[in-house]
Every structure is written in C-alpha cells, then in structure tokens.
Amino acid sequence: MRLEYPLILINFKSYREASGKKALELARTAQKVSRDTGLTIAVAPQLTDLHFVAANVEIPVFSQHVDDVSPGSYTGHVTLEAVKDAGAIGTMINHSERRVRADQVDVIVKRARELSLVTVVCTNTPEVTAAMAALGPDIVAIEPPELIGTGIPVSKAKPEVVTSSVELVRRINPAVKVLCGAGITTGEDVAAALRLGTVGVLLASGVVKAKDWEKAIRELVEPILKRA
Ligand SMILES: O=C(CO)COP(=O)(O)O
C-alpha cells in the first residue's frame, strides 16, 4: 500500500475508549471519513487489536511499537514480521511513551525496509529528529512530550520546534517525511502543522477521547479539504 499525503495518523495508545470492539469501531469511523473526503487517515490500534482491526478496514493500519528481534525464541516480544502478518502496513517506533535505543531504531528501520513496512519514528526535539532522519525511516514525527495529552497544540505552542525539525530533515535526508504531534485537536491545529512544512499530524486524545468520534475527525480534516 502506498501512503498518500497529507496523512492523519490516529494513535489509539492504551486508551480503554479505543480497545477491543471499540478499536474497530473507531477505525471504521476513520475509514468512513477517509472515504467521504478522499484523505488518508491511518490508525494505530493497540497491539492486541492489530489483526482484528487490519482484517476489517482498508485504511492504513500501523503498529504502535515493535521490538528489534527476528521471529524465534523471544517470549513477549513483537516482531516486524508479526505486525506484517497481522495486516499492518508499518509501525511507529520510539514513541515518548515507549522509547527504544537509537541502535534499536536503526535495526528496526533497516529490517522494516526489507519487509516493505513503513516506519514512523517519533522524536522529542529537533536534534533527535535530525539524528533519527539520518537513519532513513519513511517518516519522523516530532512530538514534544510536555504537550502530549494537554490539548495545547505543538503547531501553535511550539511552531519553532516543528520548523527546525523540518529544516534539519531537509538538510540531512530530504526523502524523510515529517509529521508533528502533541495536543493536536482542531482542524486549525492541523492547518497550522501543514503551514509549518509537515505532511500531516500524529494525534491521540483529541479523537480517542472525543464524545463523537466522527464529528471530531471531520472537524480535524475540514481545513485540509478547503486547501485542496
Ligand atoms: O502522543 C501523541 C500521539 O502519538 C499525541 O498525543 P495527544 O494527541 O493526546 O496529545
């Protein structure tokens, strides 16, 4: 599956609101808005829901994490092969709530490429973004941890973190796409993110915790539709 941009990636994290049957319900809601608007909306359900969700929607599905091990004798680990077999098109890695070492990111990015899986490497500062871009993932996602879950959007509260990240990635590895995330809730936040040079957003609570998922996602993509 080829990813089209702009991209909205909804991370379900470990939220109970989007777990089990609810995970599929939210993914189907995202799919509905994606179909109505023609925009790429991807989802990253909990690992336990990955296969269930991927088998029942056609939008891109990502794992939230993988370990740097090959299939075999590794109890409790998640391999790239397993998430591929579960139907994911790729994986997030190094989320601030699930950090891994840089050498592990390197291994995962290289192995994912061999398996044709898309990698979204999360970062916390422009400097770390630059370092991760050098490893050659498909996408880096800059997310200042202090804004995560606050509803204060990075694209408005810390635009310089986003623009510096975009600028450094352009210099170091222009093939790498940049997303931003943390506090993204409204369509205005998404429009601001695109204006700063990103290809989209990574978000969680603004959608997962919304009372009306469809309304929240529609509101989120509205400004992008106007741009098109
Ligand atoms: O960590 C995030 C997405 O991966 C951002 O979380 P929030 O959208 O809840 O701020």
The ligand as a Gaussian input file, in Angstrom:
#p B3LYP/6-31G(d) Opt

LIG

0 1
 O        1.486000      11.163000      21.608000
 C        0.699000      11.566000      20.771000
 C        0.405000      10.809000      19.542000
 O        1.301000       9.787000      19.354000
 C       -0.033000      12.818000      20.976000
 O       -0.999000      12.604000      21.921000
 P       -2.174000      13.643000      22.069000
 O       -2.762000      13.835000      20.690000
 O       -3.117000      13.014000      23.031000
 O       -1.559000      14.917000      22.588000

